Amino acid sequence: MKDLFLRAAQGEQTERPPVWMMRQAGRYLPEYRELREDYTFLEAISTPEVAAEITLQPWERFQPDAVVMYSDILTVLEPLDFAYHLESGVGPVVENPVEEPADTDRERGDVRDELWYVGDLLERLDDELGSKAAVLGFAGGPFTLSAYVCEGTPSRSFMEVRRLRAEHPDAFDRLLEAFTDVLVEYVEFQVESGADAIQLFDTYAGLLSPADYREFLLPYHQKILEAVDVPTVVFARNMSGNLDLLADSGADVIGLDWTVDLADAREELADEDVAIQGNLDPALLYGDRETVRERTREVIDAAGDAGHILNLGHGVDRNTPVENVEAFFETAKNVS
């Protein structure tokens, strides 16, 4: 239910934890794979009626408390004139990556004009769901987006963006600022179009040292999250021991990956007025149904009954059995 999600995001005690999954609409669903036979990924996310149908597929199966729009974090490359495509077995490929400091000096296009299809999608979802579920918008964070455009292809270390930070800190900061300006307008547009909450995925921010995060990235996270007056979630991987940095972003909810112990997270964030989200290991959804139920209950028990949104610690894997996803949702809904 929308109200359940919004209350938990504000730190309130709720009768059960609201539940949704990252990558909730996607390749683990047979109806998704069938629909995608007729559309490329970029065609699907940029065609509002198709994106709306895909977004609502898990709603029709599981009735999660929040429905996350079917889109991609790389859409915001378009207003900065970065071209990209998806290669099978590789992932996103940026066709004109940052190769020298001058490439970070970008002119910004009109976000609302170029990404009109995202606004159209959110309006459709808001009309369809009303009070039945929260409509979630999202955006990639400035460091993660910078990492993609510097590397050109997915990477484990994203050394090129870290090298840019070391060799040309002014250019590094200029690239972060360019993305931030776009992201501010983008999240404002999403809220205007019907998003009830916004999640900022700066997944690779944990590659930065705490000092570099605080100096370079934190001010931009704050600027993006302060731009909207709906609940906000910030998510980054490998931030255990540095969760206070995420709390300083001003987000209402801190998303936790599966490497974080929830009891430790509660202790680490004891002085912060934030809720938490997460954090079942997605790999556990390959177990039998009873294992899924047991481990999901463990997450719920560890998180406590106030200010917790149940989720995975990252996105659901493409080969996950649908019946185990169902067990995950059922467990959350049967908790009292």
C-alpha positions as CSV (number, residue, x, y, z in Angstrom):
1,M,0.0,0.0,0.0
2,K,1.2,3.5,-0.8
3,D,0.5,4.8,2.7
4,L,2.4,1.9,4.3
5,F,5.5,2.7,2.2
6,L,5.3,6.4,2.8
7,R,5.0,6.0,6.6
8,A,7.9,3.6,6.8
9,A,10.0,5.9,4.7
10,Q,9.3,8.6,7.3
11,G,10.6,6.3,10.1
12,E,7.2,5.4,11.5
13,Q,6.4,2.1,13.1
14,T,4.2,0.1,10.7
15,E,2.1,-3.0,11.1
16,R,4.4,-4.9,8.7
17,P,7.3,-3.8,6.6
18,P,6.4,-2.4,3.1
19,V,8.1,-4.5,0.4
20,W,9.3,-4.0,-3.1
21,M,12.3,-5.3,-5.1
22,M,15.1,-3.6,-7.0
23,R,14.9,-4.6,-10.7
24,Q,11.3,-5.6,-9.8
25,A,10.2,-5.6,-13.4
26,G,12.5,-7.6,-15.5
27,R,13.9,-10.8,-17.0
28,Y,12.9,-13.2,-14.3
29,L,9.3,-12.9,-15.4
30,P,8.2,-14.9,-18.5
31,E,5.7,-12.3,-19.5
32,Y,8.5,-9.7,-19.6
33,R,10.7,-11.9,-21.8
34,E,7.7,-12.5,-24.1
35,L,7.0,-8.8,-24.5
36,R,10.6,-7.9,-25.0
37,E,10.8,-10.1,-28.1
38,D,9.1,-7.3,-29.9
39,Y,11.2,-4.4,-28.6
40,T,14.8,-3.6,-27.9
41,F,15.5,-2.4,-24.4
42,L,15.9,1.2,-25.5
43,E,12.6,1.0,-27.4
44,A,10.8,-0.5,-24.4
45,I,11.9,2.2,-21.9
46,S,11.2,5.0,-24.4
47,T,7.7,3.8,-25.3
48,P,5.5,4.8,-22.4
49,E,2.7,2.3,-23.0
50,V,5.2,-0.5,-23.2
51,A,7.2,0.7,-20.2
52,A,3.9,1.0,-18.2
53,E,2.9,-2.6,-19.1
54,I,6.3,-3.9,-18.0
55,T,6.2,-1.8,-14.8
56,L,2.8,-3.3,-13.8
57,Q,3.7,-6.9,-14.5
58,P,5.1,-7.6,-11.0
59,W,2.2,-5.6,-9.5
60,E,-0.3,-7.9,-11.1
61,R,1.5,-10.9,-9.8
62,F,2.6,-9.8,-6.3
63,Q,1.0,-6.5,-5.3
64,P,4.1,-4.9,-3.9
65,D,3.7,-1.8,-1.8
66,A,5.8,0.2,-4.3
67,V,6.0,0.0,-8.0
68,V,9.3,1.2,-9.5
69,M,9.2,2.7,-13.0
70,Y,10.7,0.6,-15.8
71,S,13.6,2.8,-17.0
72,D,17.4,3.0,-16.8
73,I,19.9,5.1,-15.0
74,L,21.6,6.0,-18.3
75,T,18.7,7.9,-19.7
76,V,20.2,11.1,-18.3
77,L,23.2,10.7,-20.6
78,E,21.0,12.0,-23.4
79,P,20.7,15.6,-22.2
80,L,24.5,15.8,-21.9
81,D,25.0,14.5,-25.4
82,F,26.5,11.1,-24.5
83,A,25.4,8.4,-26.9
84,Y,25.1,4.8,-25.6
85,H,23.8,1.4,-26.6
86,L,23.5,-2.0,-25.0
87,E,25.7,-4.9,-26.2
88,S,24.6,-8.5,-25.4
89,G,27.1,-10.0,-22.9
90,V,28.7,-6.7,-22.3
91,G,26.1,-4.3,-21.0
92,P,25.9,-0.5,-21.6
93,V,28.5,0.9,-24.0
94,V,29.1,4.7,-24.1
95,E,30.0,5.5,-27.7
96,N,31.6,8.9,-27.0
97,P,33.3,8.5,-23.6
98,V,35.3,11.0,-21.7
99,E,38.9,10.7,-23.0
100,E,40.4,13.9,-21.9
101,P,39.6,16.7,-19.4
102,A,38.0,18.9,-22.0
103,D,35.4,16.2,-22.6
104,T,33.9,17.0,-19.2
105,D,32.8,20.4,-20.3
106,R,29.2,19.6,-21.4
107,E,26.3,21.7,-22.7
108,R,23.0,20.6,-21.2
109,G,19.9,19.9,-23.3
110,D,16.3,20.3,-22.0
111,V,15.7,17.4,-19.6
112,R,11.9,17.5,-19.8
113,D,11.9,17.7,-23.6
114,E,14.5,14.9,-24.2
115,L,13.2,12.6,-21.5
116,W,9.4,13.3,-22.0
117,Y,8.7,9.6,-22.1
118,V,9.7,9.2,-18.4
119,G,7.1,11.8,-17.4
120,D,4.5,10.1,-19.6
121,L,5.2,6.8,-18.0
122,L,4.9,8.1,-14.4
123,E,1.6,9.8,-15.2
124,R,0.2,6.5,-16.5
125,L,1.4,4.7,-13.4
126,D,0.0,7.3,-11.1
127,D,-3.4,7.1,-12.9
128,E,-3.4,3.3,-12.7
129,L,-2.3,2.8,-9.1
130,G,-3.7,5.7,-7.2
131,S,-3.5,4.8,-3.5
132,K,-2.8,1.1,-4.1
133,A,1.0,1.4,-4.3
134,A,3.6,4.1,-4.2
135,V,5.1,5.0,-7.6
136,L,8.8,5.1,-7.4
137,G,11.0,7.2,-9.6
138,F,14.8,6.9,-9.7
139,A,18.0,8.2,-11.0
140,G,21.6,7.2,-11.2
141,G,24.0,9.1,-9.0
142,P,26.6,11.5,-10.4
143,F,29.6,9.4,-9.5
144,T,28.1,6.2,-11.0
145,L,27.1,8.0,-14.2
146,S,30.6,9.6,-14.4
147,A,32.1,6.2,-13.9
148,Y,30.2,4.8,-17.0
149,V,31.1,7.7,-19.3
150,C,34.8,7.7,-18.3
151,E,35.1,3.9,-18.7
152,G,32.9,3.5,-21.7
153,T,31.9,-0.1,-20.7
154,P,31.1,-1.7,-17.4
155,S,34.1,-2.4,-15.1
156,R,34.9,-3.8,-11.7
157,S,37.3,-1.0,-10.6
158,F,36.2,2.0,-12.8
159,M,39.8,3.1,-12.7
160,E,39.4,5.7,-15.4
161,V,37.0,7.9,-13.4
162,R,39.2,7.5,-10.3
163,R,42.3,8.4,-12.4
164,L,40.4,11.5,-13.6
165,R,39.8,12.4,-10.0
166,A,43.6,12.1,-9.2
167,E,45.0,13.7,-12.3
168,H,42.4,16.3,-13.1
169,P,40.3,17.0,-10.0
170,D,38.8,20.1,-11.5
171,A,37.6,18.1,-14.6
172,F,36.3,15.4,-12.3
173,D,34.3,17.9,-10.3
174,R,33.0,19.6,-13.5
175,L,31.7,16.2,-14.7
176,L,30.0,15.5,-11.4
177,E,28.4,19.0,-11.4
178,A,27.2,18.6,-15.0
179,F,25.4,15.4,-14.1
180,T,24.0,16.9,-10.9
181,D,22.5,19.8,-12.7
182,V,20.7,17.3,-15.0
183,L,19.7,15.1,-12.1
184,V,18.1,17.9,-10.2
185,E,15.9,18.8,-13.1
186,Y,15.2,15.1,-13.7
187,V,14.0,14.2,-10.2
188,E,11.9,17.4,-10.1
189,F,10.3,16.3,-13.4
190,Q,9.6,12.8,-12.0
191,V,7.9,14.2,-8.9
192,E,5.8,16.6,-11.1
193,S,4.8,13.7,-13.2
194,G,3.5,11.6,-10.3
195,A,6.5,9.9,-8.5
196,D,5.7,9.4,-4.8
197,A,9.3,8.9,-3.9
198,I,12.7,9.0,-5.5
199,Q,15.7,6.5,-5.2
200,L,19.2,7.8,-6.0
201,F,21.3,4.9,-7.2
202,D,25.0,5.9,-6.8
203,T,25.9,2.3,-6.7
204,Y,29.6,2.7,-7.2
205,A,30.1,5.6,-4.7
206,G,31.8,3.0,-2.4
207,L,34.8,3.0,-4.7
208,L,35.6,6.5,-3.4
209,S,37.5,6.9,-0.1
210,P,35.4,8.4,2.7
211,A,37.4,11.6,2.4
212,D,36.8,11.9,-1.4
213,Y,33.1,11.0,-0.9
214,R,32.7,13.8,1.6
215,E,34.7,16.4,-0.5
216,F,33.5,15.7,-4.0
217,L,30.3,13.7,-3.9
218,L,28.3,14.5,-0.7
219,P,27.5,18.1,-1.7
220,Y,26.0,16.9,-5.0
221,H,23.9,14.1,-3.3
222,Q,22.6,16.8,-0.9
223,K,21.7,19.1,-3.8
224,I,19.8,16.4,-5.7
225,L,17.9,15.0,-2.7
226,E,17.0,18.5,-1.5
227,A,15.4,19.3,-4.8
228,V,12.2,17.3,-4.1
229,D,9.7,17.3,-1.3
230,V,8.9,13.6,-1.4
231,P,10.6,10.7,0.5
232,T,14.1,9.9,-0.9
233,V,16.2,6.8,-0.8
234,V,20.0,6.7,-1.4
235,F,21.7,3.5,-2.3
236,A,25.4,2.7,-2.7
237,R,27.2,-0.6,-2.4
238,N,30.1,-1.4,0.0
239,M,29.4,1.4,2.4
240,S,29.5,-0.6,5.6
241,G,31.2,1.4,8.3
242,N,30.5,4.6,6.4
243,L,26.8,4.7,6.5
244,D,26.9,8.1,8.3
245,L,28.1,9.6,5.0
246,L,25.0,8.4,3.2
247,A,22.9,9.7,6.1
248,D,24.6,13.1,5.7
249,S,23.2,13.2,2.2
250,G,19.8,14.2,3.6
251,A,18.0,11.1,2.3
252,D,15.0,9.9,4.3
253,V,16.0,6.2,3.7
254,I,19.4,4.5,3.5
255,G,19.4,1.5,1.1
256,L,21.7,-1.3,2.4
257,D,23.3,-4.0,0.3
258,W,23.4,-7.6,1.6
259,T,27.0,-7.2,3.0
260,V,25.7,-5.0,5.8
261,D,24.4,-6.5,9.0
262,L,21.1,-4.7,9.8
263,A,21.7,-4.7,13.6
264,D,25.1,-3.1,13.0
265,A,23.5,-0.6,10.6
266,R,20.9,0.4,13.2
267,E,23.6,1.0,15.7
268,E,25.8,2.9,13.2
269,L,22.8,5.1,12.3
270,A,21.4,5.4,15.9
271,D,22.0,9.2,15.9
272,E,20.6,9.7,12.4
273,D,16.9,10.4,11.7
274,V,16.7,7.9,8.8
275,A,14.8,4.8,7.9
276,I,16.6,1.8,6.3
277,Q,15.8,-0.3,3.2
278,G,17.0,-3.9,2.4
279,N,18.7,-6.2,2.4
280,L,18.2,-9.9,1.5
281,D,21.0,-11.3,-0.6
282,P,19.5,-11.8,-4.1
283,A,21.3,-15.1,-4.3
284,L,19.2,-16.5,-1.5
285,L,16.2,-16.4,-3.8
286,Y,17.7,-19.5,-5.5
287,G,17.1,-21.6,-2.3
288,D,13.9,-23.5,-1.7
289,R,10.8,-21.6,-0.7
290,E,11.1,-22.4,3.0
291,T,14.7,-21.1,3.0
292,V,13.5,-17.9,1.3
293,R,10.8,-17.5,3.9
294,E,13.2,-18.1,6.8
295,R,15.9,-15.8,5.6
296,T,13.4,-13.1,4.8
297,R,12.0,-13.3,8.3
298,E,15.5,-13.0,9.6
299,V,16.0,-9.7,7.7
300,I,12.6,-8.4,9.0
301,D,13.4,-9.3,12.6
302,A,16.9,-7.7,12.5
303,A,15.6,-4.5,11.0
304,G,12.9,-3.9,13.7
305,D,9.4,-2.7,13.3
306,A,10.0,1.1,12.7
307,G,11.4,2.7,9.6
308,H,12.1,-0.4,7.6
309,I,11.3,-1.0,3.9
310,L,12.0,-4.7,2.9
311,N,13.9,-5.1,-0.2
312,L,16.8,-7.1,-1.7
313,G,20.4,-6.0,-1.1
314,H,20.6,-5.4,-4.9
315,G,18.6,-6.3,-8.0
316,V,16.8,-9.6,-8.5
317,D,18.8,-11.9,-10.8
318,R,17.4,-12.7,-14.2
319,N,17.2,-16.5,-13.6
320,T,15.5,-16.3,-10.2
321,P,12.6,-18.7,-9.8
322,V,9.3,-16.8,-9.9
323,E,7.9,-18.9,-7.1
324,N,10.7,-17.8,-4.8
325,V,10.0,-14.2,-5.5
326,E,6.4,-14.9,-4.6
327,A,7.6,-16.5,-1.3
328,F,9.6,-13.3,-0.6
329,F,6.5,-11.1,-1.0
330,E,4.2,-13.4,0.8
331,T,6.5,-13.6,3.8
332,A,6.5,-9.8,4.1
333,K,2.8,-9.5,3.9
334,N,2.2,-12.2,6.5
335,V,4.4,-10.6,9.2
336,S,2.5,-9.0,12.1
